[in-house]
Amino acid sequence: MQGLWLWMALCFLCPTVVHGGKVLVFPIDGSHWVNMKYIIEALHSRGHQVSVVRPSDSWYIEEKSPFYNSITLDSPSEFDESFITTFIARLLEIQREGKSFWTRYKLEIEQAEKTREMFEKTSEFVEMLLENKDLMQSIKNTNYDLVFTDPVAPVGAILANYLKLPLVFSARGTSHGEGTDYISLFQAADLWLMRVDFVYEYPRPTMPNVVYIGGFQCKPAKPLPEHLEEFVQSSGEHGVIVMSLGTLIAELPQDLADQIAAAFAKMPQKVIWRYKGAKPATLGNNTLLVDWMPQNDLLGHPKTKLFVAHGGTNGVQEALYHGVPIIGLPLIFDQPDNVHRLEVRGAGKVLDFFTMTEEIFFQGIQEVLNDPSYRMNMQRLSRLHRDAPMKPMDSALFWIEFVMRHKGAAHLRTESYRLP
């Protein structure tokens, strides 16, 4: 009997046996890479060998990492820092001209032009990759189990098709609809890991090979660095406001930055603002500018009262996880959609970059801080998100390993993509 109890104890204490697979990753730079990196690290911790294909001038994707091997191509990134920061600055400049048909037209033209440039760079990257015979032979010889990629760019899907490997997407969504010449490659994907959660996503029909993992990167807050903890504690009963416009918006037009800083200066709360631009002339003593912040840990701090954000998926999901209401300042991509979904649920308020002034910004923050329904609604969403049979990261890992074990998941795909 003693031996039986010992055997049962070992079964509970020992981790699940995982046979290490080989994963070939084609990421998208910037915040998309930040998301994908969490899954890569988790795959590595479970004994899988991960290789990441990256351009030599990559913005966020490090060449050396303990979690993956790099395959570096001497090719320009389709999503490099200067390209994006210039693009964002131009969009902000256009938006500040005021709302009009002409402004909307210029925004659409600017976005279309930058998208064209991005896909030209993507084409160069694919061409350089496929024409490198030695590299392609090396990739074939490695015998990867699957390709893990982001559908924002088609590189990973093209290579998965070329190598005849199972394809797994990590996606918030995709802008490629019917009529694009590689949509059939997307439809043939074995698995879609969608970085959304029906807690704030609208219900819709879905397919068996679509797995929802929204908030997979979220985790309990860790202690803050000493200097930040001291600043947060100095806020007393008023608490702290956290502001970050993500990886893409490094700085703002000076007049807009001054208006935001002036509004913050009138508040009793302390403010931690991630900002790399010139110091605003109106910056108050209650506001701390930082180049970087432990965002998840700050949002999880009990003294954090509000998150001012651009509406990127990472920030929205972290705020939801920790139950912190949002003031949304969306600009492009999925940002307006993300924050408007929270506004509809009473968990945040959206302000317009077109028309925002110091007073509008100040009044918006006062409304969210002083109306308890915003925090109550966000905390309700947080409880719903956490009340699940499996953590989102565990779900992502299970299904990736499922595809490895079974050499794909064609039985989960809809047959409609085969129709003419």
Secondary structure, DSSP 8 states (H G I E B T S, - for coil): -HHHHHHHHHHHHS-------EEEEE--STHHHHHHHHHHHHHHHTT-EEEEEEETT-SS--S--SS-EEEEESS--TT-HHHHHHHHHHHHHHHTT-SSHHHHHHHHHHHHHHHHHHHHHHHHHHHHHHH-HHHHHHHHHHT-SEEEE-TTSSHHHHHHHHHT--EEEEES-----TTSTTHHHHHT-SEEEE---TTTS------TTEEE-TTTT--------HHHHHHHHTTGGG-EEEEE-TTT-----HHHHHHHHHHHHTSSSEEEEE--S---TT--TTEEEES---HHHHHTSTTEEEEEE---HHHHHHHHHHT--EEE---STTHHHHHHHHHHTTSEEE--TTT--HHHHHHHHHHHHH-HHHHHHHHHHHHHHH--SS-HHHHHHHHHHHHHHTT--GGGS-GGGG--
